[in-house]
Amino acid sequence: MLVLGRSRQCAVASLAAADMSLESKLEREWLLTNTRGAFASGTLAGCNTRRYHGLLVASTTPPANRVMALSTCLETLLIDGEEFSLSTFEFSDRFTPEGYWNISKFRRDIGAHFEFDLGPVHVTKSIYLAPDSDTVAIEYDFSSVGDGLTFMLRPFTAMRNFHHLQKSCAPVNASNGENGVIIHSEDLAGTELMLRCDQMHYESSPQWWYNFHYRVDRDRGQDFAEDLWTPGQFKAHIEEPCKIVLWGHLGDGSYQLAPSLDIETLTDRLRARQSELSAVPHGSDKTFRKLCMAADQFVIERNINKKPAATILAGYPWFMDWGRDTFISLPGLLLCTERFEEAASVLSTFAAAAEDGIIPNRFDDFTDKPHYNNIDASLWFINSAFKYLKASGDENLFAEKLLPAIKWIIDSYFYGTKFGIHADSDGLITGGSRETQLTWMDAKMDGTAFTPRHGKAVEINALWYNALRLMAEYYKPLDRELSAHYSQMAQDVEVSFRANFWNPLEKCLYDCIAPDGTVDASIRANQIFAVSLDFSPLLPEQARQVVRCVRKNLLTPYGLRTLSRNDANYHGQCQGDMRRRDEAYHQGTVWPWLMGSFIEAHLKVNSFSRHSRRQAIEYIRPLIEHLTQDGCIGSIAEIFDGDAPHTPRGCLAQAWSVAEVMRAYLLIIE
């Protein structure tokens, strides 16, 4: 069996922060999440570099309406009259304080841990997020205190929509609570932030601090300066080793941070959850276990019609649950980990929300309202539904809830539905217009579509063919007439697919065929699905040539480029303001999620030989290393630059990136 490593220890990422430069610490991030869609996030320098970095980003109507509640803390130690800081803030002209100098080690497991060595004083700061409430615990473990010290802790609040920035005109105030403080904002009526620390004395001293500088937002062409409010400070004199815990909770006032709440109970719950996630086939495999932990970050609950249902967040920090991302991610996140009950819930939720045979592309950020502007989510839904049936054996749910939706989708796509989606006379699916962007390459700004793909897109028709073949196979033992019907539809599509999409000059597939018959010969990654899906419309030699073309033109250590470097429209870096980023988003930028389908296609055309498996391990090794060493520690980024050194960009943690690497890894080792 081919593996990258085995261990029976808990999944831990540990980095020697003392050996890193400030820039390295600022570029590496950490993330903690819970089942509500709440999260905590920051950098290994302890300095917030995004508006989304904070110690508690709560979800007031899970997983939507997220609020940046507790942004950061100023942590100061007085040792023999000398002042030391654990904190790092960046302003327009300097870093102050500069606590990053004192960080000796960073660990990420059930929490995020920073170790500080300050002469005779050693302290570990640990951040834990409660699994099912908008509650954060920040523990300071003073394992060595010398002759004694004074510890001062000043919390900074934002109390804003997590997409926005706060200014000093914000209507924020506070009232004293038991062993702490309660913070209110007129902009968040009925919501309050409770801070409590039983081991320290609280002193009210409200202040505004101005112009915190967020360098990542600056580099993305966004507003990047924020004012933060602090209600006062906690203070304690420490003469012997001890643990101090600051608790924070955002809620409506009905929740109480009771004195009985203790850190041991919380950490025991988090460890139990980690053990539960590891109790799956291949759970003893160190790499797979790390992927399981990463996968869990994206599986959360959403209330649909006042009933809790599982869903998948597309990415942190800013994405919600998107249909396309959900059904590309579901096989890896939920089927590879045998989380069948949650998979059934996700599939049932989206099936029930279908309209005119179209699965929602996303739910609204602030309500449960679905949006339908896509052509591919429905076809990915069909693919995931059949994978669920195969993995779980749950024939009842499939027949009762999923199959009716699948038949509705196929009929709607064939006869016609929203956005001009229909089967053309050749059996191929066409859809969209110059005004719409319905495929996953959907970047558009000020009326400009940067990758116009209306008409017949190659991956849409690969998915369409796959869906028809899956239906024909399903009905073979149940209804010969229906099986023959879907089989004939598939045969017609197969003939048309080869005739229309094969590029004999480049020996690969055209990317898209416009309504007027014009072909887009750009060499793009979308063609890989015509090989990787369960059923391929290509001849074996054509499939091998597609894989060869993709490997030669698009493969990088972190996924596939979205466009060949030889194309005049190629963009090697995805950075700058929104327009520049959107121009590059699908024009050369590397997407890790595409590695899953490339690995599957590579293995298929090589008959899953041992040599091809060894090659595949090397293909995904850099992404596994990225999971534990670079970017967001414990997850995989949304995108990377097309040009070396392939800097991670976009969302710091992306569901389908993790899911497809996980699925590819199991394809290799099984």
C-alpha positions in Angstrom: 0.0 0.0 0.0 1.3 3.5 -0.9 1.1 6.0 2.0 2.7 9.3 2.9 3.0 8.4 6.6 1.4 6.5 9.5 0.9 7.5 13.1 -1.5 6.7 15.9 -1.1 10.1 17.5 -3.6 12.9 17.2 -3.4 15.1 14.1 -1.1 17.9 15.1 0.7 20.6 13.0 3.7 22.0 14.9 6.0 24.7 13.6 9.1 26.3 15.1 8.0 29.9 15.0 11.3 31.2 16.4 13.0 30.1 13.2 10.6 32.1 10.9 10.9 35.6 9.7 8.2 38.1 10.4 7.0 37.8 6.8 6.7 34.0 7.1 4.7 34.3 10.3 2.4 36.9 8.7 1.8 34.7 5.6 0.9 31.6 7.5 -2.6 31.5 9.0 -4.6 29.4 11.4 -8.4 28.6 11.4 -10.8 27.1 13.9 -14.4 26.5 13.0 -17.6 25.0 14.5 -20.9 23.5 13.4 -22.6 26.9 13.3 -20.3 28.4 10.6 -18.6 30.5 13.3 -14.8 30.7 13.3 -11.7 32.1 14.8 -8.7 33.0 12.6 -5.4 34.8 12.5 -1.7 34.6 11.6 1.3 32.8 13.2 2.6 36.3 14.1 -0.5 36.9 16.2 -1.2 39.9 14.0 -4.5 40.3 12.1 -3.8 40.9 8.4 -7.4 40.6 7.1 -10.7 42.1 8.2 -11.8 38.4 8.7 -9.1 37.7 11.3 -10.5 37.6 14.8 -10.8 35.6 18.0 -14.6 35.2 17.6 -16.5 35.5 14.3 -20.0 34.5 15.4 -22.9 33.3 13.3 -26.2 34.8 14.5 -28.4 32.8 12.1 -26.2 29.8 11.3 -24.4 29.8 9.0 -25.3 33.3 7.9 -25.2 36.8 9.4 -21.7 36.4 10.7 -20.4 39.1 13.1 -16.8 40.0 13.9 -17.3 40.1 17.7 -13.9 39.8 19.4 -11.1 41.0 17.2 -7.9 40.7 19.2 -6.4 41.3 22.7 -3.6 43.4 24.0 -1.6 41.0 26.3 1.0 42.6 28.4 3.3 41.1 31.1 5.3 43.1 33.7 8.4 41.0 34.8 10.7 42.7 37.3 9.5 46.1 36.1 10.1 45.3 32.5 7.2 45.2 30.0 6.8 42.3 27.6 4.0 41.7 25.1 2.4 38.6 23.6 0.5 40.7 21.0 1.4 42.1 17.6 -0.6 44.9 16.0 0.2 46.6 12.6 -0.5 50.2 12.0 0.2 52.3 8.9 3.9 53.0 9.8 4.9 50.3 12.3 4.3 47.2 14.3 3.5 47.9 17.9 3.6 46.0 20.2 6.0 43.5 18.6 5.1 40.3 20.5 6.0 38.1 17.5 9.6 38.3 18.7 8.6 36.2 21.7 6.8 33.4 19.9 8.9 30.2 20.1 6.5 27.6 18.7 3.0 27.3 17.1 0.8 24.2 17.2 -2.6 23.6 15.6 -4.7 20.6 16.8 -8.0 21.0 18.6 -7.0 24.6 19.1 -4.4 27.1 18.1 -1.4 27.3 20.4 1.3 29.9 20.7 4.3 29.3 23.0 6.2 32.2 24.5 9.6 32.2 26.2 10.3 35.4 28.2 13.4 34.6 30.3 12.1 32.9 33.5 8.5 33.0 32.3 7.0 30.5 29.9 3.4 30.8 28.8 1.3 29.0 26.3 -1.7 30.8 24.8 -4.3 28.5 23.4 -7.5 29.4 21.5 -10.5 27.0 21.5 -13.8 27.4 19.7 -16.9 25.7 21.3 -18.3 23.2 18.8 -21.9 24.2 18.9 -22.1 27.8 20.3 -20.6 31.2 19.5 -18.2 30.9 22.3 -14.4 31.2 22.4 -12.0 30.3 25.2 -8.5 31.8 25.3 -6.3 30.1 27.8 -3.0 31.4 29.2 -1.0 28.6 30.7 1.8 30.0 32.9 3.9 27.0 33.4 6.9 29.0 34.8 6.6 32.5 36.3 10.0 33.1 38.0 9.6 35.4 41.0 6.2 36.6 39.9 4.7 38.9 37.3 1.7 41.1 36.5 -0.6 40.1 33.6 -2.8 42.6 31.8 -5.4 41.7 29.2 -7.3 44.3 27.1 -9.9 42.9 24.7 -10.7 44.8 21.4 -14.1 44.5 19.9 -15.4 45.1 16.4 -19.2 44.2 16.7 -19.8 44.5 12.9 -20.8 42.5 9.9 -17.7 40.4 9.2 -17.4 41.8 5.6 -17.3 45.4 6.8 -14.8 47.6 8.8 -15.5 49.6 11.9 -14.8 53.3 12.5 -14.8 55.2 15.7 -18.2 56.7 15.1 -19.8 53.2 15.7 -22.4 53.2 18.5 -20.6 50.8 21.0 -20.9 50.7 24.7 -20.5 48.4 27.7 -21.9 47.4 31.1 -20.2 45.5 33.8 -21.0 41.9 34.3 -20.0 39.3 36.8 -16.2 39.0 36.6 -16.3 40.7 33.2 -18.1 43.0 30.8 -21.0 43.0 28.4 -20.6 44.9 25.2 -23.5 46.2 23.1 -23.8 47.9 19.7 -26.8 49.8 18.4 -26.0 48.3 15.0 -26.6 44.8 16.3 -29.8 45.2 18.3 -30.5 42.3 20.6 -27.0 41.0 20.4 -24.3 41.3 23.0 -20.7 40.2 23.5 -20.0 38.8 27.0 -16.4 38.6 28.2 -15.6 36.8 31.5 -12.3 36.0 33.3 -12.8 34.5 36.8 -9.0 34.6 37.6 -8.5 38.3 36.9 -9.9 41.6 38.1 -11.8 43.7 35.5 -11.3 47.5 35.3 -13.4 49.7 33.1 -11.3 52.1 30.9 -13.0 52.5 27.5 -10.8 53.6 24.6 -10.8 53.8 20.8 -7.6 52.7 19.1 -7.3 53.9 15.5 -6.1 52.7 12.1 -5.3 49.0 12.6 -3.8 48.1 9.3 -4.8 44.9 7.3 -2.2 44.2 4.7 -4.0 41.4 2.9 -7.0 43.7 2.3 -4.7 46.4 1.1 -3.0 44.1 -1.4 -6.5 43.1 -2.6 -7.4 46.7 -3.4 -9.9 47.0 -0.5 -10.3 49.4 2.4 -7.8 48.2 5.0 -7.9 50.5 8.0 -10.1 49.9 11.0 -10.7 51.5 14.4 -11.3 49.1 17.3 -13.0 49.7 20.7 -11.8 48.3 24.0 -14.0 48.6 27.1 -11.3 48.1 29.7 -8.8 45.6 30.9 -8.4 42.5 33.1 -5.5 42.4 35.5 -3.9 39.8 37.8 -0.6 39.4 39.8 0.8 35.9 39.3 3.2 34.4 41.8 3.0 30.7 40.9 2.2 28.5 37.8 -1.5 28.8 36.9 -4.0 28.8 34.0 -6.1 31.9 33.2 -9.0 31.7 30.8 -10.8 34.5 29.0 -14.3 33.4 27.8 -16.2 35.3 25.1 -19.7 34.6 23.8 -21.9 36.5 21.4 -25.6 36.0 21.9 -29.0 37.5 22.7 -28.3 37.7 26.5 -30.1 34.5 27.4 -26.8 32.5 27.4 -24.8 32.7 30.6 -21.0 32.3 30.9 -21.4 30.4 34.2 -18.6 30.0 36.7 -19.0 26.2 36.3 -17.9 26.5 32.7 -14.4 25.0 32.5 -11.7 24.6 30.0 -11.2 20.9 30.7 -14.8 20.1 29.7 -14.4 22.1 26.5 -11.1 20.5 25.5 -12.4 17.0 26.4 -15.3 17.6 24.0 -13.0 18.7 21.2 -10.7 15.7 21.7 -13.6 13.3 21.7 -14.8 14.9 18.4 -11.3 14.4 16.9 -11.2 10.8 18.0 -14.7 10.3 16.4 -13.5 11.7 13.1 -10.5 9.4 13.1 -12.6 6.3 13.6 -13.1 5.6 9.9 -11.4 3.3 7.4 -7.8 4.4 6.9 -8.1 6.3 10.2 -4.7 5.0 11.2 -3.1 6.7 8.2 -1.6 9.9 9.3 -2.2 11.8 6.1 -5.8 10.7 5.8 -6.5 11.6 9.4 -5.2 15.1 8.8 -7.5 15.4 5.8 -10.4 14.2 7.9 -9.8 17.0 10.4 -9.6 19.5 7.6 -12.8 18.2 6.0 -14.8 18.6 9.2 -14.2 22.4 9.1 -16.7 22.8 6.3 -19.6 20.5 7.5 -22.0 22.7 9.4 -25.8 23.1 10.0 -28.2 25.3 8.3 -31.9 25.8 9.3 -34.1 25.1 6.4 -37.8 25.9 7.1 -36.9 26.0 10.8 -35.4 22.5 10.7 -31.6 21.8 11.1 -29.9 20.3 8.1 -26.3 19.6 7.2 -24.7 21.7 4.6 -21.2 22.4 3.3 -19.6 25.8 3.5 -17.6 26.4 0.3 -14.7 28.2 1.9 -13.4 30.4 4.8 -13.5 33.1 5.5 -16.2 34.6 3.2 -18.1 31.9 1.2 -21.4 30.4 2.2 -22.9 27.0 1.0 -22.8 26.9 -2.8 -24.6 24.1 -4.7 -21.8 23.5 -7.2 -19.1 23.5 -4.5 -21.2 21.3 -2.3 -21.7 18.5 -4.7 -18.1 18.5 -6.0 -17.0 18.4 -2.3 -19.5 15.9 -0.9 -17.9 12.7 -2.1 -14.6 13.6 -0.5 -15.8 15.3 2.7 -18.7 13.0 3.5 -18.5 9.8 1.6 -14.8 9.1 2.0 -15.3 9.7 5.7 -18.5 7.6 5.8 -20.6 10.5 7.2 -23.6 9.1 5.4 -26.3 10.7 7.5 -25.0 14.1 6.9 -24.5 13.4 3.2 -28.2 12.3 3.0 -29.2 15.5 4.7 -27.2 17.7 2.3 -28.6 15.9 -0.8 -32.2 16.0 0.5 -31.9 19.7 1.4 -30.8 20.8 -2.1 -33.2 18.3 -3.8 -36.1 19.9 -2.0 -34.9 23.4 -3.0 -34.7 22.6 -6.7 -36.7 24.9 -9.1 -37.5 24.1 -12.7 -35.1 21.2 -12.5 -32.2 23.4 -11.3 -30.4 22.8 -8.0 -29.6 26.1 -6.2 -26.2 27.5 -6.8 -26.2 29.1 -3.4 -28.3 30.2 -0.5 -28.4 33.9 0.5 -25.9 35.3 2.9 -28.6 36.7 5.1 -31.7 34.6 4.5 -32.6 31.1 3.4 -33.5 32.3 -0.1 -31.9 30.1 -2.9 -30.3 31.5 -6.0 -30.3 29.5 -9.2 -27.8 31.1 -11.7 -25.9 28.0 -12.7 -25.9 25.2 -15.3 -23.6 22.6 -13.5 -24.8 22.3 -9.9 -27.7 20.0 -10.9 -25.4 17.7 -12.9 -22.9 17.5 -10.0 -25.8 16.8 -7.7 -26.7 13.7 -9.9 -23.1 12.6 -9.8 -23.0 12.9 -6.0 -26.4 11.2 -5.5 -25.2 8.1 -7.4 -21.9 8.1 -5.4 -24.0 8.3 -2.2 -26.0 5.3 -3.3 -22.9 3.2 -4.1 -21.1 4.2 -0.9 -24.0 3.9 1.6 -26.3 1.4 0.0 -29.2 3.6 1.0 -31.7 2.6 -1.7 -34.8 3.9 0.1 -33.6 7.5 0.4 -32.2 7.4 -3.1 -35.5 6.1 -4.6 -37.8 8.3 -2.5 -36.0 11.7 -2.4 -33.1 11.8 -4.8 -34.3 9.8 -7.9 -37.4 12.1 -8.5 -35.1 15.1 -8.5 -32.6 13.4 -10.8 -35.4 12.5 -13.3 -36.7 16.1 -13.1 -33.3 17.5 -13.8 -32.7 15.3 -16.8 -36.2 16.1 -18.3 -35.8 19.8 -17.7 -32.3 19.9 -19.2 -33.5 17.9 -22.2 -36.7 19.8 -22.9 -35.6 23.2 -21.7 -35.5 25.2 -18.5 -34.2 28.5 -17.0 -31.3 30.4 -18.7 -32.0 28.8 -22.1 -30.7 25.5 -20.8 -31.8 22.6 -23.2 -30.6 19.8 -25.3 -29.7 20.8 -28.9 -30.7 18.7 -31.9 -27.4 16.8 -31.5 -28.3 15.8 -27.9 -25.7 18.1 -26.3 -26.6 20.5 -23.6 -26.4 24.2 -24.4 -27.3 27.2 -22.3 -26.7 30.8 -21.2 -26.1 33.9 -23.1 -23.6 36.8 -23.3 -25.3 38.2 -20.2 -24.9 35.1 -18.0 -22.0 33.2 -16.5 -23.4 29.7 -15.6 -20.4 27.5 -15.4 -17.9 27.4 -12.5 -15.7 29.9 -14.5 -18.1 32.7 -13.6 -15.9 35.8 -13.0 -17.7 38.8 -14.3 -17.4 42.6 -13.5 -19.2 45.6 -14.9 -20.8 43.5 -17.6 -17.6 41.9 -18.7 -17.4 38.1 -18.6 -13.7 37.2 -18.4 -14.3 33.6 -19.5 -17.4 33.7 -21.6 -18.6 30.1 -22.0 -22.3 30.2 -23.0 -23.3 27.5 -25.4 -22.0 24.0 -25.1 -19.3 23.8 -22.4 -17.2 20.6 -22.4 -17.5 19.7 -18.7 -21.3 20.3 -18.8 -21.7 17.7 -21.6 -19.2 15.3 -19.9 -21.4 15.5 -16.8 -24.6 15.2 -19.0 -23.3 12.0 -20.6 -22.2 10.6 -17.3 -25.7 11.3 -15.8 -27.4 9.5 -18.7 -25.1 6.4 -18.3 -25.7 6.3 -14.6 -29.4 6.3 -15.1 -29.2 3.6 -17.8 -27.1 1.4 -15.4 -29.4 2.0 -12.5 -32.5 1.0 -14.4 -30.9 -2.1 -16.1 -32.2 -4.5 -13.4 -35.4 -2.6 -12.7 -36.9 -1.4 -15.9 -35.4 -2.5 -19.2 -37.5 0.0 -21.2 -36.3 3.0 -19.1 -32.7 1.7 -19.2 -32.8 1.4 -23.0 -34.2 5.0 -23.2 -31.4 6.5 -21.2 -28.8 4.3 -22.9 -30.0 5.6 -26.3 -29.8 9.2 -25.2 -26.3 8.6 -23.9 -25.2 7.0 -27.2 -26.5 10.0 -29.2 -24.5 12.3 -26.8 -21.4 10.2 -27.2 -21.4 10.4 -30.9 -22.0 14.2 -30.9 -19.5 14.8 -28.1 -16.6 13.2 -30.1 -17.7 14.9 -33.3 -18.0 18.3 -31.8 -15.4 18.6 -29.0 -12.4 16.7 -30.4 -9.5 19.0 -31.4 -7.5 16.9 -33.9 -4.7 19.5 -34.1 -3.9 19.6 -30.4 -5.2 16.1 -29.7 -7.4 17.3 -26.8 -10.9 18.8 -26.4 -12.3 22.1 -27.3 -13.4 24.0 -24.2 -16.7 25.5 -25.5 -18.8 25.7 -28.6 -20.7 29.0 -29.0 -24.3 29.1 -30.2 -23.0 30.1 -33.7 -20.8 27.0 -33.9 -17.5 28.9 -33.1 -15.2 26.7 -31.1 -13.0 27.9 -28.2 -9.7 26.0 -28.7 -8.2 27.3 -25.4 -6.4 24.6 -23.6 -8.3 24.5 -20.3 -8.7 22.1 -17.4 -12.4 21.5 -18.0 -11.7 18.8 -20.5 -10.3 16.5 -17.7 -13.8 15.6 -16.6 -14.5 13.8 -19.9 -11.9 11.3 -18.7 -12.3 11.3 -14.9 -16.0 10.7 -14.5 -17.4 7.2 -14.1 -18.4 7.1 -17.8 -16.4 8.8 -20.5 -17.7 9.6 -24.0 -14.1 9.3 -25.4 -12.3 6.5 -27.0 -9.4 5.1 -24.9 -6.7 6.7 -27.0 -8.5 10.0 -26.9 -8.7 9.8 -23.1 -4.9 9.1 -22.9 -4.2 12.1 -25.2 -6.4 14.4 -23.1 -4.5 13.4 -19.9 -1.2 13.9 -21.7 -2.2 17.4 -22.9 -3.4 18.5 -19.5 -0.3 17.1 -17.8 2.0 19.0 -20.3 0.2 22.3 -20.3 -1.7 22.7 -17.1 -0.3 20.5 -14.3 1.5 22.3 -11.4 2.5 21.1 -7.9 -0.7 22.5 -6.5 -3.4 21.7 -9.0 -4.2 22.5 -12.6 -3.9 25.8 -14.3 -7.2 27.1 -15.8 -5.5 28.1 -19.0 -2.3 27.2 -20.8 0.7 29.5 -20.3 1.1 29.7 -24.1 -2.3 31.4 -24.4 -2.3 35.1 -25.0 -5.0 35.5 -22.2 -2.9 33.8 -19.6 -2.4 35.5 -16.2 0.3 34.2 -14.0 -0.7 35.9 -10.8 -4.0 36.4 -9.2 -3.5 39.6 -7.1 -4.3 43.3 -7.1 -7.7 44.9 -7.0 -11.0 43.0 -7.8 -10.8 43.6 -11.5 -7.3 42.3 -11.8 -8.1 39.3 -9.7 -11.3 38.5 -11.6 -9.3 38.8 -14.9 -6.9 36.1 -13.7 -9.3 34.0 -11.6 -9.9 31.4 -14.4 -7.3 32.6 -16.9 -4.2 30.7 -15.6 -4.8 30.6 -11.9 -4.2 27.2 -10.3 -7.1 25.4 -8.6 -6.3 22.5 -6.2 -9.7 20.9 -6.5 -8.9 20.0 -10.2 -6.1 17.8 -8.9 -8.7 15.2 -7.8 -10.1 14.7 -11.3 -6.6 14.8 -12.9 -5.4 12.0 -10.5 -8.5 9.9 -11.3 -8.0 10.4 -15.0 -4.3 9.7 -14.8 -5.0 6.4 -12.9 -7.8 5.3 -15.2 -5.8 5.7 -18.4 -3.0 3.8 -16.8 -5.2 1.0 -15.5 -4.4 1.9 -11.9 -0.9 0.4 -12.3 1.5 0.6 -9.4 3.8 2.9 -11.4 0.9 5.3 -12.0 0.0 5.3 -8.3 3.6 6.2 -7.4 3.4 9.0 -9.9 0.1 10.2 -8.4 1.6 10.2 -4.9 4.3 12.6 -6.1 1.6 14.8 -7.9 -0.3 15.4 -4.6 2.7 15.5 -2.2 3.1 19.3 -2.4 -0.6 19.8 -1.5 -0.3 17.4 1.5 2.7 19.4 2.6 0.8 22.7 2.1 -1.9 21.3 4.4 0.5 21.2 7.4 3.2 23.7 6.6 2.0 26.7 4.4 -0.9 29.0 3.9 -3.6 28.2 6.4 -2.2 25.4 8.7 -4.5 22.5 8.6 -6.4 23.3 5.4 -5.8 23.9 1.7 -6.2 27.2 -0.1 -8.8 28.1 -2.7 -6.3 29.0 -5.5 -2.6 29.4 -6.2 -0.8 31.7 -8.7 -0.2 30.1 -12.1 3.4 31.2 -12.0 6.0 29.8 -9.6 6.4 29.9 -6.7 2.6 29.4 -6.9 1.6 31.6 -3.9 -1.7 30.6 -2.3 -4.5 33.2 -2.8 -8.2 33.6 -2.4 -10.0 31.8 0.5 -7.5 30.6 3.0 -9.4 27.3 3.4 -11.6 25.8 0.6 -13.9 22.8 0.8 -13.5 21.3 -2.6 -9.7 21.7 -2.4 -9.6 19.5 0.7 -12.3 17.2 -0.6 -10.7 16.4 -3.9 -7.2 15.9 -2.4 -8.8 13.5 0.1 -10.7 11.6 -2.6 -7.5 11.5 -4.8 -5.5 10.2 -1.9 -7.9 7.3 -1.3 -7.9 6.5 -5.0 -4.1 6.1 -4.9 -3.8 4.0 -1.7 -6.8 1.7 -2.0 
